[in-house]
């Protein structure tokens, strides 16, 4: 269905461009605009034709980054499957130290709960964006709709690579915690988790809708 629509829209784009060229002087700006349209037609066909390859590549790159950070954590002695990454159990701890450890664990579990809601919303957003990817491809065919492609690309990259950004921040937090940081320092790091996500997304100039959702929560 999407392929048939793309062929129809491509023909319409060529017809409109031909009509514009026919009613203007065939030189200068008109020829430049026609050349730009031809580039966009080729790019749109290439994008729609290789859409599955493009999206799979994005997901595989994200998985590679996340698994790399997981391996780094494990190589530094952090047990990622334990009940807590930020707090470590030691039988020799006194009562105050145990209370501090439990407070850090509670903060970590609250953050994990918030992130679960974010990741549920992320899956829904990615699903919608994957469908809209074909619309983004069609938007390249017409001058007035081309900015939509840039918006879509930022959002799909932002939502997919959100997991990579979280892996980077979690790695940094775990390394700080491993240096013997106090409980309030650990809680401060956890409170900065969502804001840091938004900051990094803005630095990379990709969509930060998921970090905004986290900030609201």
C-alpha positions in Angstrom: 0.0 0.0 0.0 2.8 2.4 1.0 4.7 1.5 -2.2 1.7 2.2 -4.4 1.1 5.6 -2.7 4.8 6.5 -3.1 4.6 5.9 -6.9 1.4 7.9 -7.2 2.9 10.8 -5.2 6.2 10.7 -7.1 4.2 11.0 -10.4 2.2 13.9 -9.0 5.4 15.7 -7.8 6.9 15.3 -11.2 3.8 16.7 -12.9 3.6 19.7 -10.5 7.3 20.4 -11.0 6.9 20.1 -14.8 3.9 22.6 -14.7 6.0 25.1 -12.7 8.8 24.8 -15.1 6.5 25.2 -18.1 5.1 28.5 -16.8 8.5 30.0 -16.0 11.7 30.9 -17.8 13.8 27.8 -18.3 17.0 29.1 -16.8 18.4 30.5 -13.6 16.3 29.9 -10.5 13.7 27.7 -12.2 16.4 25.3 -13.3 18.0 25.3 -9.9 14.6 24.5 -8.3 14.0 21.7 -10.8 17.4 20.3 -10.1 16.7 20.4 -6.3 13.4 18.6 -6.9 15.1 15.9 -8.9 17.5 15.3 -6.0 14.6 15.0 -3.5 12.8 12.6 -5.8 15.8 10.3 -5.9 16.3 10.7 -2.1 12.7 9.9 -1.4 12.7 6.8 -3.6 16.0 5.6 -2.0 14.6 6.2 1.5 11.3 4.5 1.0 13.0 1.6 -0.9 15.5 1.1 1.9 13.3 2.0 4.8 13.5 -1.4 6.5 17.4 -1.4 6.2 17.6 2.1 7.6 15.4 1.5 10.6 17.0 -1.9 11.4 20.4 -0.2 11.3 19.3 2.4 13.8 18.0 -0.3 16.2 21.2 -2.4 15.8 23.5 0.6 16.5 21.5 1.4 19.6 21.7 -2.2 20.8 25.5 -2.2 20.1 26.0 0.9 22.3 23.9 -0.4 25.1 25.6 -3.8 25.2 29.0 -2.1 25.1 28.2 -0.1 28.2 26.8 -3.3 29.9 30.1 -5.1 29.1 32.1 -2.1 30.5 30.0 -2.2 33.8 30.6 -5.9 34.1 34.3 -5.6 33.4 34.5 -3.1 36.3 32.9 -5.6 38.7 29.3 -4.1 38.6 26.6 -6.8 38.7 23.9 -5.4 36.4 21.4 -8.1 37.3 21.7 -7.6 41.1 19.0 -5.9 43.3 20.9 -2.6 43.1 23.6 -1.1 41.0 24.2 2.0 43.2 24.3 0.2 46.5 26.4 -2.8 47.4 25.7 -5.2 50.3 28.4 -5.7 52.9 27.8 -8.0 55.9 30.1 -5.9 58.1 28.0 -2.7 57.7 26.6 -1.1 60.9 23.0 -0.1 61.4 23.4 3.4 60.0 25.2 2.2 56.9 22.5 -0.4 56.3 19.8 2.3 56.6 21.8 4.5 54.1 22.1 1.6 51.7 18.4 0.9 51.9 17.6 4.6 51.2 19.9 4.4 48.1 18.1 1.2 47.0 14.7 2.8 47.5 15.7 5.8 45.3 17.1 3.5 42.6 13.8 1.5 42.5 11.7 4.7 42.3 13.9 5.8 39.4 13.5 2.4 37.8 9.7 2.6 38.2 9.6 6.0 36.5 11.9 4.7 33.7 9.5 1.8 33.1 6.7 4.2 32.4 9.0 6.2 30.1 10.0 3.1 28.2 6.3 2.0 27.7 5.6 5.4 26.2 8.8 5.2 24.2 7.6 1.9 22.5 4.3 3.5 21.6 6.0 6.6 20.2 8.5 4.6 18.2 5.6 2.5 16.7 3.8 5.6 15.6 7.1 7.1 14.2 7.8 3.9 12.3 4.4 4.3 10.5 5.0 8.0 10.0 8.3 7.2 8.4 6.6 6.6 5.1 4.9 9.9 5.4 8.3 11.5 6.1 9.6 9.9 2.9 6.6 11.4 0.9 7.3 14.8 2.4 10.6 15.0 0.5 8.7 15.1 -2.7 7.2 18.6 -2.2 9.0 21.8 -1.2 6.5 22.9 1.5 6.4 19.5 3.3 10.2 18.8 3.4 10.7 20.2 6.9 8.6 17.4 8.3 11.3 14.9 7.3 13.8 16.7 9.5 11.4 16.7 12.5 10.6 13.0 12.0 14.3 12.1 11.8 15.1 13.9 15.0 12.3 12.3 16.9 13.0 8.7 15.7 16.7 9.1 16.5 15.9 10.7 19.9 13.5 8.0 21.0 15.6 5.0 19.7 18.9 6.3 21.1 17.3 7.3 24.4 18.4 3.9 25.7 22.0 4.6 24.7 22.0 7.9 26.5 20.5 6.2 29.6 23.2 3.5 29.4 25.9 6.3 29.3 24.5 8.1 32.3 24.0 4.8 34.2 27.6 3.9 33.6 28.8 7.2 34.9 26.6 6.9 38.0 27.7 3.4 38.7 31.4 4.5 38.4 30.8 7.4 40.8 29.0 5.1 43.3 31.9 2.6 43.1 34.3 5.3 44.4 32.6 5.1 47.8 30.2 8.0 47.3 27.7 8.8 50.2 24.0 8.1 50.1 23.0 11.7 49.5 25.5 12.0 46.6 24.0 8.9 45.1 20.4 10.2 45.5 21.6 13.5 43.9 22.9 11.5 40.9 19.6 9.7 40.6 17.6 13.0 40.7 19.8 14.3 37.9 19.2 11.3 35.7 16.2 12.7 33.7 17.6 16.3 33.4 20.9 14.9 32.1 19.0 12.9 29.5 17.3 16.0 28.2 20.6 18.0 28.2 22.5 15.3 26.2 19.5 15.0 23.8 19.7 18.8 23.2 23.5 18.7 22.8 23.1 16.0 20.1 20.2 18.0 18.6 17.8 15.0 18.6 14.3 14.8 19.9 13.9 14.9 23.7 10.2 14.1 24.0 10.9 11.1 26.3 13.0 13.2 28.7 10.2 15.8 28.8 7.8 13.0 29.8 10.3 11.9 32.5 10.6 15.5 33.8 6.8 15.7 34.0 6.5 12.5 35.9 
